[in-house]
Amino acid sequence: MHPRPRDIGFAIAACAALGAYNNVINRHPWHHRRYVVLNFRATGAALSAAAASGLTAADLGFNRVTWRHGRLGAGLAAGVAAGWLLLAVVPAARPVLNDKRITILDERAVPTRL
């Protein structure tokens, strides 16, 4: 199956918009206070743009086959999050989270952006 020109155009526009979002808006100091709200709005805008360009839910990976993989990934992520929460809640495990070695690293040794 060959991609439609509309799909290619949407992919290019989405990459440009997300690149601008990550490199321009993310640099403003007010961005960190509104991080969650801005990301929800960016997600809504991306889904709206996809729908307006004629992409279906299956084109975006929201069909029964890929939904199963997403549930598996979400379950694994929830398990990892539960493990970290358990470490934070159990007083005997808190020393694991209190590793001071990171405080001696300089700016070059710690990646600030992924």
Jmol script that loads the backbone (N, CA, C; Angstrom):
load data "model"
ATOM      1  N   MET A   1       0.843  -1.180   0.000  1.00  0.00           N
ATOM      2  CA  MET A   1       0.000   0.000   0.000  1.00  0.00           C
ATOM      3  C   MET A   1       0.888   1.243   0.000  1.00  0.00           C
ATOM      4  N   HIS A   2       0.660   2.110  -0.932  1.00  0.00           N
ATOM      5  CA  HIS A   2       1.438   3.340  -1.047  1.00  0.00           C
ATOM      6  C   HIS A   2       0.756   4.466  -0.292  1.00  0.00           C
ATOM      7  N   PRO A   3       1.533   5.307   0.370  1.00  0.00           N
ATOM      8  CA  PRO A   3       0.918   6.425   1.105  1.00  0.00           C
ATOM      9  C   PRO A   3       0.298   7.430   0.140  1.00  0.00           C
ATOM     10  N   ARG A   4      -0.816   7.969   0.567  1.00  0.00           N
ATOM     11  CA  ARG A   4      -1.483   9.001  -0.228  1.00  0.00           C
ATOM     12  C   ARG A   4      -0.738  10.308  -0.050  1.00  0.00           C
ATOM     13  N   PRO A   5      -0.775  11.187  -1.070  1.00  0.00           N
ATOM     14  CA  PRO A   5      -0.110  12.487  -0.927  1.00  0.00           C
ATOM     15  C   PRO A   5      -0.611  13.267   0.284  1.00  0.00           C
ATOM     16  N   ARG A   6      -1.890  13.107   0.605  1.00  0.00           N
ATOM     17  CA  ARG A   6      -2.451  13.798   1.774  1.00  0.00           C
ATOM     18  C   ARG A   6      -1.786  13.318   3.061  1.00  0.00           C
ATOM     19  N   ASP A   7      -1.511  12.010   3.135  1.00  0.00           N
ATOM     20  CA  ASP A   7      -0.845  11.459   4.318  1.00  0.00           C
ATOM     21  C   ASP A   7       0.572  12.007   4.455  1.00  0.00           C
ATOM     22  N   ILE A   8       1.274  12.098   3.327  1.00  0.00           N
ATOM     23  CA  ILE A   8       2.636  12.624   3.355  1.00  0.00           C
ATOM     24  C   ILE A   8       2.627  14.088   3.777  1.00  0.00           C
ATOM     25  N   GLY A   9       1.695  14.855   3.234  1.00  0.00           N
ATOM     26  CA  GLY A   9       1.578  16.263   3.617  1.00  0.00           C
ATOM     27  C   GLY A   9       1.262  16.425   5.093  1.00  0.00           C
ATOM     28  N   PHE A  10       0.361  15.577   5.600  1.00  0.00           N
ATOM     29  CA  PHE A  10       0.030  15.646   7.023  1.00  0.00           C
ATOM     30  C   PHE A  10       1.244  15.309   7.872  1.00  0.00           C
ATOM     31  N   ALA A  11       2.005  14.284   7.477  1.00  0.00           N
ATOM     32  CA  ALA A  11       3.180  13.891   8.248  1.00  0.00           C
ATOM     33  C   ALA A  11       4.216  15.016   8.276  1.00  0.00           C
ATOM     34  N   ILE A  12       4.421  15.676   7.153  1.00  0.00           N
ATOM     35  CA  ILE A  12       5.389  16.778   7.099  1.00  0.00           C
ATOM     36  C   ILE A  12       4.920  17.945   7.964  1.00  0.00           C
ATOM     37  N   ALA A  13       3.630  18.292   7.850  1.00  0.00           N
ATOM     38  CA  ALA A  13       3.090  19.397   8.649  1.00  0.00           C
ATOM     39  C   ALA A  13       3.140  19.069  10.143  1.00  0.00           C
ATOM     40  N   ALA A  14       2.831  17.822  10.502  1.00  0.00           N
ATOM     41  CA  ALA A  14       2.860  17.424  11.913  1.00  0.00           C
ATOM     42  C   ALA A  14       4.280  17.490  12.460  1.00  0.00           C
ATOM     43  N   CYS A  15       5.256  17.039  11.678  1.00  0.00           N
ATOM     44  CA  CYS A  15       6.659  17.117  12.124  1.00  0.00           C
ATOM     45  C   CYS A  15       7.093  18.563  12.310  1.00  0.00           C
ATOM     46  N   ALA A  16       6.688  19.434  11.391  1.00  0.00           N
ATOM     47  CA  ALA A  16       7.053  20.849  11.515  1.00  0.00           C
ATOM     48  C   ALA A  16       6.404  21.472  12.749  1.00  0.00           C
ATOM     49  N   ALA A  17       5.128  21.171  12.972  1.00  0.00           N
ATOM     50  CA  ALA A  17       4.431  21.741  14.125  1.00  0.00           C
ATOM     51  C   ALA A  17       5.014  21.228  15.437  1.00  0.00           C
ATOM     52  N   LEU A  18       5.282  19.934  15.521  1.00  0.00           N
ATOM     53  CA  LEU A  18       5.848  19.385  16.752  1.00  0.00           C
ATOM     54  C   LEU A  18       7.277  19.864  16.972  1.00  0.00           C
ATOM     55  N   GLY A  19       8.023  20.039  15.903  1.00  0.00           N
ATOM     56  CA  GLY A  19       9.369  20.586  16.031  1.00  0.00           C
ATOM     57  C   GLY A  19       9.340  22.008  16.569  1.00  0.00           C
ATOM     58  N   ALA A  20       8.412  22.814  16.049  1.00  0.00           N
ATOM     59  CA  ALA A  20       8.267  24.188  16.550  1.00  0.00           C
ATOM     60  C   ALA A  20       7.818  24.183  18.005  1.00  0.00           C
ATOM     61  N   TYR A  21       6.890  23.312  18.336  1.00  0.00           N
ATOM     62  CA  TYR A  21       6.397  23.226  19.710  1.00  0.00           C
ATOM     63  C   TYR A  21       7.540  22.882  20.667  1.00  0.00           C
ATOM     64  N   ASN A  22       8.327  21.869  20.305  1.00  0.00           N
ATOM     65  CA  ASN A  22       9.400  21.423  21.199  1.00  0.00           C
ATOM     66  C   ASN A  22      10.559  22.401  21.276  1.00  0.00           C
ATOM     67  N   ASN A  23      10.841  23.110  20.211  1.00  0.00           N
ATOM     68  CA  ASN A  23      12.033  23.956  20.182  1.00  0.00           C
ATOM     69  C   ASN A  23      11.754  25.424  20.438  1.00  0.00           C
ATOM     70  N   VAL A  24      10.536  25.871  20.276  1.00  0.00           N
ATOM     71  CA  VAL A  24      10.223  27.287  20.476  1.00  0.00           C
ATOM     72  C   VAL A  24       9.422  27.486  21.754  1.00  0.00           C
ATOM     73  N   ILE A  25       8.284  26.860  21.841  1.00  0.00           N
ATOM     74  CA  ILE A  25       7.407  27.056  22.997  1.00  0.00           C
ATOM     75  C   ILE A  25       8.044  26.504  24.269  1.00  0.00           C
ATOM     76  N   ASN A  26       8.750  25.401  24.144  1.00  0.00           N
ATOM     77  CA  ASN A  26       9.364  24.770  25.313  1.00  0.00           C
ATOM     78  C   ASN A  26      10.443  25.644  25.943  1.00  0.00           C
ATOM     79  N   ARG A  27      10.962  26.612  25.244  1.00  0.00           N
ATOM     80  CA  ARG A  27      12.016  27.480  25.770  1.00  0.00           C
ATOM     81  C   ARG A  27      11.490  28.588  26.687  1.00  0.00           C
ATOM     82  N   HIS A  28      10.199  28.870  26.645  1.00  0.00           N
ATOM     83  CA  HIS A  28       9.632  29.945  27.455  1.00  0.00           C
ATOM     84  C   HIS A  28       9.467  29.493  28.903  1.00  0.00           C
ATOM     85  N   PRO A  29       9.755  30.367  29.855  1.00  0.00           N
ATOM     86  CA  PRO A  29       9.656  29.970  31.264  1.00  0.00           C
ATOM     87  C   PRO A  29       8.227  29.644  31.699  1.00  0.00           C
ATOM     88  N   TRP A  30       7.232  30.247  31.079  1.00  0.00           N
ATOM     89  CA  TRP A  30       5.847  29.962  31.461  1.00  0.00           C
ATOM     90  C   TRP A  30       5.402  28.585  31.011  1.00  0.00           C
ATOM     91  N   HIS A  31       6.128  27.962  30.103  1.00  0.00           N
ATOM     92  CA  HIS A  31       5.734  26.656  29.576  1.00  0.00           C
ATOM     93  C   HIS A  31       5.685  25.591  30.668  1.00  0.00           C
ATOM     94  N   HIS A  32       6.601  25.638  31.622  1.00  0.00           N
ATOM     95  CA  HIS A  32       6.666  24.606  32.648  1.00  0.00           C
ATOM     96  C   HIS A  32       5.477  24.660  33.601  1.00  0.00           C
ATOM     97  N   ARG A  33       4.910  25.842  33.793  1.00  0.00           N
ATOM     98  CA  ARG A  33       3.735  25.951  34.666  1.00  0.00           C
ATOM     99  C   ARG A  33       2.496  25.384  33.989  1.00  0.00           C
ATOM    100  N   ARG A  34       2.463  25.407  32.681  1.00  0.00           N
ATOM    101  CA  ARG A  34       1.283  24.956  31.930  1.00  0.00           C
ATOM    102  C   ARG A  34       1.571  23.723  31.084  1.00  0.00           C
ATOM    103  N   TYR A  35       2.529  22.937  31.494  1.00  0.00           N
ATOM    104  CA  TYR A  35       3.013  21.807  30.712  1.00  0.00           C
ATOM    105  C   TYR A  35       1.896  20.813  30.370  1.00  0.00           C
ATOM    106  N   VAL A  36       1.136  20.382  31.360  1.00  0.00           N
ATOM    107  CA  VAL A  36       0.105  19.368  31.138  1.00  0.00           C
ATOM    108  C   VAL A  36      -0.995  19.916  30.238  1.00  0.00           C
ATOM    109  N   VAL A  37      -1.460  21.116  30.517  1.00  0.00           N
ATOM    110  CA  VAL A  37      -2.530  21.712  29.716  1.00  0.00           C
ATOM    111  C   VAL A  37      -2.081  21.901  28.271  1.00  0.00           C
ATOM    112  N   LEU A  38      -0.869  22.388  28.066  1.00  0.00           N
ATOM    113  CA  LEU A  38      -0.367  22.589  26.707  1.00  0.00           C
ATOM    114  C   LEU A  38      -0.235  21.272  25.953  1.00  0.00           C
ATOM    115  N   ASN A  39       0.185  20.216  26.642  1.00  0.00           N
ATOM    116  CA  ASN A  39       0.307  18.925  25.968  1.00  0.00           C
ATOM    117  C   ASN A  39      -1.055  18.333  25.622  1.00  0.00           C
ATOM    118  N   PHE A  40      -2.050  18.516  26.482  1.00  0.00           N
ATOM    119  CA  PHE A  40      -3.402  18.070  26.131  1.00  0.00           C
ATOM    120  C   PHE A  40      -3.922  18.834  24.918  1.00  0.00           C
ATOM    121  N   ARG A  41      -3.679  20.114  24.885  1.00  0.00           N
ATOM    122  CA  ARG A  41      -4.122  20.913  23.740  1.00  0.00           C
ATOM    123  C   ARG A  41      -3.368  20.540  22.471  1.00  0.00           C
ATOM    124  N   ALA A  42      -2.085  20.283  22.578  1.00  0.00           N
ATOM    125  CA  ALA A  42      -1.309  19.862  21.409  1.00  0.00           C
ATOM    126  C   ALA A  42      -1.790  18.520  20.884  1.00  0.00           C
ATOM    127  N   THR A  43      -2.129  17.608  21.788  1.00  0.00           N
ATOM    128  CA  THR A  43      -2.670  16.317  21.378  1.00  0.00           C
ATOM    129  C   THR A  43      -4.010  16.495  20.680  1.00  0.00           C
ATOM    130  N   GLY A  44      -4.877  17.324  21.242  1.00  0.00           N
ATOM    131  CA  GLY A  44      -6.164  17.593  20.611  1.00  0.00           C
ATOM    132  C   GLY A  44      -6.011  18.239  19.245  1.00  0.00           C
ATOM    133  N   ALA A  45      -5.068  19.166  19.128  1.00  0.00           N
ATOM    134  CA  ALA A  45      -4.834  19.817  17.840  1.00  0.00           C
ATOM    135  C   ALA A  45      -4.302  18.821  16.817  1.00  0.00           C
ATOM    136  N   ALA A  46      -3.422  17.938  17.234  1.00  0.00           N
ATOM    137  CA  ALA A  46      -2.881  16.938  16.307  1.00  0.00           C
ATOM    138  C   ALA A  46      -3.963  15.974  15.847  1.00  0.00           C
ATOM    139  N   LEU A  47      -4.805  15.522  16.770  1.00  0.00           N
ATOM    140  CA  LEU A  47      -5.892  14.620  16.385  1.00  0.00           C
ATOM    141  C   LEU A  47      -6.927  15.327  15.510  1.00  0.00           C
ATOM    142  N   SER A  48      -7.199  16.578  15.797  1.00  0.00           N
ATOM    143  CA  SER A  48      -8.122  17.344  14.968  1.00  0.00           C
ATOM    144  C   SER A  48      -7.564  17.539  13.562  1.00  0.00           C
ATOM    145  N   ALA A  49      -6.288  17.833  13.468  1.00  0.00           N
ATOM    146  CA  ALA A  49      -5.657  17.996  12.154  1.00  0.00           C
ATOM    147  C   ALA A  49      -5.666  16.689  11.380  1.00  0.00           C
ATOM    148  N   ALA A  50      -5.455  15.582  12.080  1.00  0.00           N
ATOM    149  CA  ALA A  50      -5.487  14.282  11.415  1.00  0.00           C
ATOM    150  C   ALA A  50      -6.888  13.984  10.883  1.00  0.00           C
ATOM    151  N   ALA A  51      -7.900  14.266  11.691  1.00  0.00           N
ATOM    152  CA  ALA A  51      -9.267  14.036  11.247  1.00  0.00           C
ATOM    153  C   ALA A  51      -9.631  14.956  10.087  1.00  0.00           C
ATOM    154  N   ALA A  52      -9.191  16.205  10.145  1.00  0.00           N
ATOM    155  CA  ALA A  52      -9.490  17.148   9.070  1.00  0.00           C
ATOM    156  C   ALA A  52      -8.792  16.766   7.770  1.00  0.00           C
ATOM    157  N   SER A  53      -7.660  16.079   7.863  1.00  0.00           N
ATOM    158  CA  SER A  53      -6.957  15.680   6.648  1.00  0.00           C
ATOM    159  C   SER A  53      -7.515  14.393   6.055  1.00  0.00           C
ATOM    160  N   GLY A  54      -8.500  13.802   6.735  1.00  0.00           N
ATOM    161  CA  GLY A  54      -9.147  12.615   6.193  1.00  0.00           C
ATOM    162  C   GLY A  54      -8.594  11.303   6.711  1.00  0.00           C
ATOM    163  N   LEU A  55      -7.707  11.357   7.672  1.00  0.00           N
ATOM    164  CA  LEU A  55      -7.180  10.113   8.234  1.00  0.00           C
ATOM    165  C   LEU A  55      -8.220   9.471   9.144  1.00  0.00           C
ATOM    166  N   THR A  56      -8.287   8.162   9.094  1.00  0.00           N
ATOM    167  CA  THR A  56      -9.238   7.432   9.937  1.00  0.00           C
ATOM    168  C   THR A  56      -8.541   6.995  11.226  1.00  0.00           C
ATOM    169  N   ALA A  57      -9.322   6.471  12.153  1.00  0.00           N
ATOM    170  CA  ALA A  57      -8.751   5.963  13.403  1.00  0.00           C
ATOM    171  C   ALA A  57      -7.785   4.821  13.119  1.00  0.00           C
ATOM    172  N   ALA A  58      -8.110   3.972  12.146  1.00  0.00           N
ATOM    173  CA  ALA A  58      -7.211   2.869  11.788  1.00  0.00           C
ATOM    174  C   ALA A  58      -5.902   3.404  11.215  1.00  0.00           C
ATOM    175  N   ASP A  59      -5.958   4.502  10.444  1.00  0.00           N
ATOM    176  CA  ASP A  59      -4.730   5.102   9.911  1.00  0.00           C
ATOM    177  C   ASP A  59      -3.825   5.595  11.025  1.00  0.00           C
ATOM    178  N   LEU A  60      -4.407   6.024  12.132  1.00  0.00           N
ATOM    179  CA  LEU A  60      -3.638   6.541  13.263  1.00  0.00           C
ATOM    180  C   LEU A  60      -3.208   5.449  14.241  1.00  0.00           C
ATOM    181  N   GLY A  61      -3.604   4.206  13.949  1.00  0.00           N
ATOM    182  CA  GLY A  61      -3.200   3.096  14.808  1.00  0.00           C
ATOM    183  C   GLY A  61      -4.196   2.775  15.903  1.00  0.00           C
ATOM    184  N   PHE A  62      -5.404   3.308  15.803  1.00  0.00           N
ATOM    185  CA  PHE A  62      -6.437   3.037  16.806  1.00  0.00           C
ATOM    186  C   PHE A  62      -7.411   1.994  16.292  1.00  0.00           C
ATOM    187  N   ASN A  63      -6.919   0.825  15.913  1.00  0.00           N
ATOM    188  CA  ASN A  63      -7.808  -0.263  15.539  1.00  0.00           C
ATOM    189  C   ASN A  63      -7.624  -1.404  16.525  1.00  0.00           C
ATOM    190  N   ARG A  64      -8.391  -2.452  16.367  1.00  0.00           N
ATOM    191  CA  ARG A  64      -8.373  -3.537  17.364  1.00  0.00           C
ATOM    192  C   ARG A  64      -7.004  -4.193  17.503  1.00  0.00           C
ATOM    193  N   VAL A  65      -6.288  -4.365  16.415  1.00  0.00           N
ATOM    194  CA  VAL A  65      -4.992  -5.044  16.475  1.00  0.00           C
ATOM    195  C   VAL A  65      -3.981  -4.205  17.261  1.00  0.00           C
ATOM    196  N   THR A  66      -3.849  -2.934  16.920  1.00  0.00           N
ATOM    197  CA  THR A  66      -2.864  -2.100  17.604  1.00  0.00           C
ATOM    198  C   THR A  66      -3.327  -1.711  18.998  1.00  0.00           C
ATOM    199  N   TRP A  67      -4.620  -1.692  19.237  1.00  0.00           N
ATOM    200  CA  TRP A  67      -5.142  -1.350  20.562  1.00  0.00           C
ATOM    201  C   TRP A  67      -4.694  -2.378  21.588  1.00  0.00           C
ATOM    202  N   ARG A  68      -4.603  -3.662  21.183  1.00  0.00           N
ATOM    203  CA  ARG A  68      -4.136  -4.699  22.107  1.00  0.00           C
ATOM    204  C   ARG A  68      -2.694  -4.434  22.531  1.00  0.00           C
ATOM    205  N   HIS A  69      -1.850  -4.036  21.574  1.00  0.00           N
ATOM    206  CA  HIS A  69      -0.461  -3.734  21.898  1.00  0.00           C
ATOM    207  C   HIS A  69      -0.384  -2.522  22.831  1.00  0.00           C
ATOM    208  N   GLY A  70      -1.227  -1.539  22.604  1.00  0.00           N
ATOM    209  CA  GLY A  70      -1.252  -0.359  23.465  1.00  0.00           C
ATOM    210  C   GLY A  70      -1.653  -0.701  24.889  1.00  0.00           C
ATOM    211  N   ARG A  71      -2.623  -1.591  25.033  1.00  0.00           N
ATOM    212  CA  ARG A  71      -3.028  -2.009  26.381  1.00  0.00           C
ATOM    213  C   ARG A  71      -1.901  -2.749  27.079  1.00  0.00           C
ATOM    214  N   LEU A  72      -1.164  -3.563  26.339  1.00  0.00           N
ATOM    215  CA  LEU A  72      -0.040  -4.275  26.924  1.00  0.00           C
ATOM    216  C   LEU A  72       1.025  -3.280  27.390  1.00  0.00           C
ATOM    217  N   GLY A  73       1.349  -2.313  26.551  1.00  0.00           N
ATOM    218  CA  GLY A  73       2.334  -1.300  26.914  1.00  0.00           C
ATOM    219  C   GLY A  73       1.890  -0.475  28.107  1.00  0.00           C
ATOM    220  N   ALA A  74       0.615  -0.114  28.141  1.00  0.00           N
ATOM    221  CA  ALA A  74       0.092   0.651  29.274  1.00  0.00           C
ATOM    222  C   ALA A  74       0.146  -0.174  30.559  1.00  0.00           C
ATOM    223  N   GLY A  75      -0.141  -1.459  30.447  1.00  0.00           N
ATOM    224  CA  GLY A  75      -0.058  -2.326  31.624  1.00  0.00           C
ATOM    225  C   GLY A  75       1.360  -2.456  32.144  1.00  0.00           C
ATOM    226  N   LEU A  76       2.320  -2.585  31.223  1.00  0.00           N
ATOM    227  CA  LEU A  76       3.719  -2.664  31.646  1.00  0.00           C
ATOM    228  C   LEU A  76       4.177  -1.354  32.281  1.00  0.00           C
ATOM    229  N   ALA A  77       3.772  -0.234  31.703  1.00  0.00           N
ATOM    230  CA  ALA A  77       4.134   1.071  32.266  1.00  0.00           C
ATOM    231  C   ALA A  77       3.502   1.254  33.645  1.00  0.00           C
ATOM    232  N   ALA A  78       2.269   0.792  33.808  1.00  0.00           N
ATOM    233  CA  ALA A  78       1.612   0.889  35.114  1.00  0.00           C
ATOM    234  C   ALA A  78       2.350   0.042  36.153  1.00  0.00           C
ATOM    235  N   GLY A  79       2.849  -1.112  35.735  1.00  0.00           N
ATOM    236  CA  GLY A  79       3.619  -1.950  36.655  1.00  0.00           C
ATOM    237  C   GLY A  79       4.903  -1.273  37.104  1.00  0.00           C
ATOM    238  N   VAL A  80       5.599  -0.631  36.177  1.00  0.00           N
ATOM    239  CA  VAL A  80       6.826   0.087  36.528  1.00  0.00           C
ATOM    240  C   VAL A  80       6.501   1.265  37.453  1.00  0.00           C
ATOM    241  N   ALA A  81       5.433   2.003  37.132  1.00  0.00           N
ATOM    242  CA  ALA A  81       5.037   3.132  37.977  1.00  0.00           C
ATOM    243  C   ALA A  81       4.659   2.656  39.376  1.00  0.00           C
ATOM    244  N   ALA A  82       3.980   1.516  39.464  1.00  0.00           N
ATOM    245  CA  ALA A  82       3.618   0.976  40.779  1.00  0.00           C
ATOM    246  C   ALA A  82       4.868   0.601  41.573  1.00  0.00           C
ATOM    247  N   GLY A  83       5.873   0.077  40.881  1.00  0.00           N
ATOM    248  CA  GLY A  83       7.126  -0.256  41.564  1.00  0.00           C
ATOM    249  C   GLY A  83       7.812   0.973  42.134  1.00  0.00           C
ATOM    250  N   TRP A  84       7.870   2.058  41.351  1.00  0.00           N
ATOM    251  CA  TRP A  84       8.477   3.300  41.842  1.00  0.00           C
ATOM    252  C   TRP A  84       7.664   3.891  42.984  1.00  0.00           C
ATOM    253  N   LEU A  85       6.346   3.813  42.888  1.00  0.00           N
ATOM    254  CA  LEU A  85       5.486   4.314  43.962  1.00  0.00           C
ATOM    255  C   LEU A  85       5.715   3.511  45.237  1.00  0.00           C
ATOM    256  N   LEU A  86       5.856   2.213  45.089  1.00  0.00           N
ATOM    257  CA  LEU A  86       6.130   1.365  46.248  1.00  0.00           C
ATOM    258  C   LEU A  86       7.458   1.744  46.894  1.00  0.00           C
ATOM    259  N   LEU A  87       8.476   2.017  46.071  1.00  0.00           N
ATOM    260  CA  LEU A  87       9.760   2.464  46.619  1.00  0.00           C
ATOM    261  C   LEU A  87       9.618   3.775  47.384  1.00  0.00           C
ATOM    262  N   ALA A  88       8.786   4.667  46.876  1.00  0.00           N
ATOM    263  CA  ALA A  88       8.622   5.966  47.525  1.00  0.00           C
ATOM    264  C   ALA A  88       7.801   5.869  48.808  1.00  0.00           C
ATOM    265  N   VAL A  89       6.885   4.912  48.875  1.00  0.00           N
ATOM    266  CA  VAL A  89       5.978   4.821  50.024  1.00  0.00           C
ATOM    267  C   VAL A  89       6.590   4.022  51.176  1.00  0.00           C
ATOM    268  N   VAL A  90       7.313   2.975  50.866  1.00  0.00           N
ATOM    269  CA  VAL A  90       7.875   2.117  51.915  1.00  0.00           C
ATOM    270  C   VAL A  90       9.117   2.795  52.498  1.00  0.00           C
ATOM    271  N   PRO A  91       9.093   3.149  53.776  1.00  0.00           N
ATOM    272  CA  PRO A  91      10.223   3.865  54.372  1.00  0.00           C
ATOM    273  C   PRO A  91      11.556   3.126  54.267  1.00  0.00           C
ATOM    274  N   ALA A  92      11.550   1.816  54.351  1.00  0.00           N
ATOM    275  CA  ALA A  92      12.800   1.055  54.294  1.00  0.00           C
ATOM    276  C   ALA A  92      13.432   1.103  52.899  1.00  0.00           C
ATOM    277  N   ALA A  93      12.643   1.399  51.874  1.00  0.00           N
ATOM    278  CA  ALA A  93      13.155   1.430  50.499  1.00  0.00           C
ATOM    279  C   ALA A  93      13.581   2.830  50.057  1.00  0.00           C
ATOM    280  N   ARG A  94      13.298   3.835  50.837  1.00  0.00           N
ATOM    281  CA  ARG A  94      13.612   5.209  50.431  1.00  0.00           C
ATOM    282  C   ARG A  94      15.089   5.479  50.195  1.00  0.00           C
ATOM    283  N   PRO A  95      16.011   4.823  50.894  1.00  0.00           N
ATOM    284  CA  PRO A  95      17.425   5.070  50.584  1.00  0.00           C
ATOM    285  C   PRO A  95      17.795   4.753  49.128  1.00  0.00           C
ATOM    286  N   VAL A  96      17.063   3.866  48.485  1.00  0.00           N
ATOM    287  CA  VAL A  96      17.319   3.557  47.083  1.00  0.00           C
ATOM    288  C   VAL A  96      17.105   4.799  46.217  1.00  0.00           C
ATOM    289  N   LEU A  97      16.140   5.619  46.585  1.00  0.00           N
ATOM    290  CA  LEU A  97      15.834   6.825  45.826  1.00  0.00           C
ATOM    291  C   LEU A  97      16.696   8.017  46.234  1.00  0.00           C
ATOM    292  N   ASN A  98      17.450   7.890  47.297  1.00  0.00           N
ATOM    293  CA  ASN A  98      18.226   9.003  47.835  1.00  0.00           C
ATOM    294  C   ASN A  98      19.702   8.877  47.441  1.00  0.00           C
ATOM    295  N   ASP A  99      19.948   8.692  46.162  1.00  0.00           N
ATOM    296  CA  ASP A  99      21.312   8.515  45.663  1.00  0.00           C
ATOM    297  C   ASP A  99      21.927   9.888  45.400  1.00  0.00           C
ATOM    298  N   LYS A 100      22.945  10.244  46.155  1.00  0.00           N
ATOM    299  CA  LYS A 100      23.566  11.573  46.066  1.00  0.00           C
ATOM    300  C   LYS A 100      24.620  11.661  44.967  1.00  0.00           C
ATOM    301  N   ARG A 101      24.933  10.558  44.283  1.00  0.00           N
ATOM    302  CA  ARG A 101      25.980  10.601  43.257  1.00  0.00           C
ATOM    303  C   ARG A 101      25.633  11.565  42.127  1.00  0.00           C
ATOM    304  N   ILE A 102      24.382  11.784  41.865  1.00  0.00           N
ATOM    305  CA  ILE A 102      24.005  12.672  40.766  1.00  0.00           C
ATOM    306  C   ILE A 102      24.338  14.128  41.074  1.00  0.00           C
ATOM    307  N   THR A 103      24.438  14.490  42.324  1.00  0.00           N
ATOM    308  CA  THR A 103      24.720  15.884  42.674  1.00  0.00           C
ATOM    309  C   THR A 103      26.147  16.299  42.334  1.00  0.00           C
ATOM    310  N   ILE A 104      27.057  15.347  42.142  1.00  0.00           N
ATOM    311  CA  ILE A 104      28.432  15.701  41.802  1.00  0.00           C
ATOM    312  C   ILE A 104      28.652  15.831  40.290  1.00  0.00           C
ATOM    313  N   LEU A 105      27.658  15.498  39.484  1.00  0.00           N
ATOM    314  CA  LEU A 105      27.798  15.588  38.034  1.00  0.00           C
ATOM    315  C   LEU A 105      27.670  17.032  37.576  1.00  0.00           C
ATOM    316  N   ASP A 106      28.463  17.401  36.572  1.00  0.00           N
ATOM    317  CA  ASP A 106      28.327  18.752  36.020  1.00  0.00           C
ATOM    318  C   ASP A 106      27.321  18.738  34.878  1.00  0.00           C
ATOM    319  N   GLU A 107      27.081  19.902  34.301  1.00  0.00           N
ATOM    320  CA  GLU A 107      26.046  20.052  33.279  1.00  0.00           C
ATOM    321  C   GLU A 107      26.315  19.209  32.033  1.00  0.00           C
ATOM    322  N   ARG A 108      27.579  19.016  31.684  1.00  0.00           N
ATOM    323  CA  ARG A 108      27.903  18.227  30.491  1.00  0.00           C
ATOM    324  C   ARG A 108      27.604  16.757  30.694  1.00  0.00           C
ATOM    325  N   ALA A 109      27.651  16.264  31.915  1.00  0.00           N
ATOM    326  CA  ALA A 109      27.452  14.855  32.187  1.00  0.00           C
ATOM    327  C   ALA A 109      25.975  14.465  32.320  1.00  0.00           C
ATOM    328  N   VAL A 110      25.104  15.434  32.535  1.00  0.00           N
ATOM    329  CA  VAL A 110      23.684  15.151  32.718  1.00  0.00           C
ATOM    330  C   VAL A 110      22.930  15.664  31.495  1.00  0.00           C
ATOM    331  N   PRO A 111      22.283  14.763  30.734  1.00  0.00           N
ATOM    332  CA  PRO A 111      21.517  15.242  29.564  1.00  0.00           C
ATOM    333  C   PRO A 111      20.290  16.034  30.028  1.00  0.00           C
ATOM    334  N   THR A 112      20.127  17.217  29.481  1.00  0.00           N
ATOM    335  CA  THR A 112      18.986  18.044  29.856  1.00  0.00           C
ATOM    336  C   THR A 112      17.809  17.850  28.922  1.00  0.00           C
ATOM    337  N   ARG A 113      18.063  17.387  27.732  1.00  0.00           N
ATOM    338  CA  ARG A 113      17.000  17.104  26.752  1.00  0.00           C
ATOM    339  C   ARG A 113      17.190  15.704  26.214  1.00  0.00           C
ATOM    340  N   LEU A 114      16.088  15.022  26.039  1.00  0.00           N
ATOM    341  CA  LEU A 114      16.168  13.682  25.453  1.00  0.00           C
ATOM    342  C   LEU A 114      16.048  13.751  23.967  1.00  0.00           C
TER     343      LEU A 114
END
end "model"
wireframe off; spacefill off
backbone 0.3
color backbone group
